[in-house]
Amino acid sequence: ELGYILNRHFWRQGYMTEAAGKAIEFGFEHLKLHRIFANCDPANTGSYRVMEKNGMQREGCLRKHRLFKGVWRDFLLYAILEDEWHTLKESRLNEHGRRKNINLEFVETSGEGLDLIEPLWEKLIEHHKAVSIHFRNHFSTISFNLRKKELLEKSREGALFVDLVKDRNSGRFIGYCVTSVNA
């Protein structure tokens, strides 16, 4: 499953499309996954455009999938299969040469590295709580240090990867991506 959050000051600049593409590439090239999926609120056009730009296809609508502010909300389900990704990768290289890359740096995951998440995590805590009852209940009882410990433990177990994303041009930390891995 692919999920992402980006500081709103960096929306509509191609960062998340590029970062999600790298996460998908990592999943198929290194983890040898067969299928990668993601979902989003139908009102979040930016999120589903990121998925579409990376070759993910809309597979359907999860009706009344998450409770949000007392109302059950639909969610769109997107996915890409390994063979589709390889075909897309080849066609992009053949048609356009190399894709234009934004100058992103993926920061090593470590205790100190995860500290870069704290300001963004604190800023987006309300967003996390609003996503679903699970997040609202989970994030209302967890501090950043507990979340950091949880991420590090799951990362060491190989259950997830945390990519910290920095813009090399400006040197600013712009987001992070947590990818869960089901073996």
Salt bridges, closest charged atoms under 4 A:
GLU29 OE2 - LYS89 NZ 3.39
ASP41 OD2 - ARG73 NH2 2.77
GLU52 OE1 - ARG49 NH1 2.90
GLU52 OE2 - ARG58 NH2 4.00
GLU59 OE1 - ARG35 NH2 2.34
GLU82 OE2 - HIS86 NE2 3.79
GLU95 OE1 - HIS96 NE2 3.40
GLU105 OE1 - LYS166 NZ 3.90
ASP115 OD1 - LYS148 NZ 2.69
GLU126 OE2 - LYS129 NZ 3.79
GLU150 OE1 - HIS138 NE2 3.64
GLU150 OE1 - ARG147 NH1 2.47
